[in-house]
């Protein structure tokens, strides 16, 4: 950490719960669409739907989780 302070145990538990929820949302396939689903893009070039899988992969490392 730049500040020299470690994150609290509460922070890590909350982060793990958020990742568990996100993983459960995509368990049966692509995540559901929320809101107007245009993400503010003038031209959608695709590929944004895979972003959640990448984030979950990164999030699995500190919690030593395997697979989705």
N, C-alpha and C positions, 0 to 999 in steps of 0.2 A: 504494500500500500504506500502511496506517496506520502500520506500523513503519518505513517509509522504505526498506525493503529489497525489491529485486526478486526474483521467483522465479528459481530456477536454470534453466539449460538442460535439466538432467535432468528437472526438474518438468514443463516444457512438452512435452518429448518423451514422457514417460509419459502425460500427459493426452491428447495426440494419439493415442497407441496405444489408450487406453481408449475414446476416442470412435470410432476406427476399428472396434474390436471391437463396440461397441454398434450401430454402423451395420450391420455384417455380420450381426448377430443378427436385424435386422428387414428385411433385404434381400428376403426372400421373403414377407413379410406381417407380421402382428402378432407381437410377441416371444413366445417360449415362456413358459409358466407355470412358476414355481418355487415350491417349498415348499407351504404350505397355501393360498396365493393369496388370502387374505382381507384382507391388509394391515392387520389389526387393526381394521377397520371394523365397527361394529355394524350399520350400514345402508349398503350400497354404492350410491351414487347414480350410478355410472357415470362415464365420461369419464377415468378414471385411466389407461387404456391409451394415450392420446394424449400422455402426459407425456414419454415418451422422445423423440418427434419434436420437441417443443419444446426439450428439453435439447440435442438434436443440432443444432438450428438455432442456438441460442445458442453452442454449442461450435464451430460452423463459422466464426464470425466471426474469432477470433484466428488461425485457421489458414488463412484465406482459401480455404475449401472451398466448393464449390457443389453443391447437390443432395444427395439421399440415395442 
